[in-house]
């Protein structure tokens, strides 16, 4: 019986040794898994912190984006107002320029008419003088000379007004 018990005891010892080895392996695996769990827990904590930071930054950026959208809308409205005002001012300026040009043209026409009248009068006076006496002739010649001077002055004035008109036409939007 003793002999028979020994093989059983050897099996039992072998089973115990196998269990001990398996237990040690399991403990080692458990320790590795616990260490890996700690690493993963640290990574998860870091990831959650990063997620929280990114969520905060995202909320700030969304708020800033909404503010910028509002500002963009306001600026677009201001641009439209200024563009409308610019068009009004441009139209008013164009109308004012047209009125000035019409006035200058009317003045030039008036001066041309006056010049034509003076020329006709001077020609008539010269013809009348040629048939009169010498004293009258000399007096009329003086008048004609004076009229010629006046014609020259009026011609210069017409040229000045024409130059002003050309200048005004060249610079309509200054």
Secondary structure, 3 states (H helix, E strand, C coil): CHHHHHHHHHHHHHHHHHHHHHHHHHHHHHHHHHHHHHHHHHHHHHHHHHHHHHHHHHHHHHHHHHHHHHHHHHHHHHHHHHHHHHHHHHHHHHHHHHHHHHHHHHHHHHHHHHHHHHHHHHHHHHHHHHCCCHHHHHHHHHHHHHHHHHHHHHHHHHHHHHHHHHHHHHCCCC
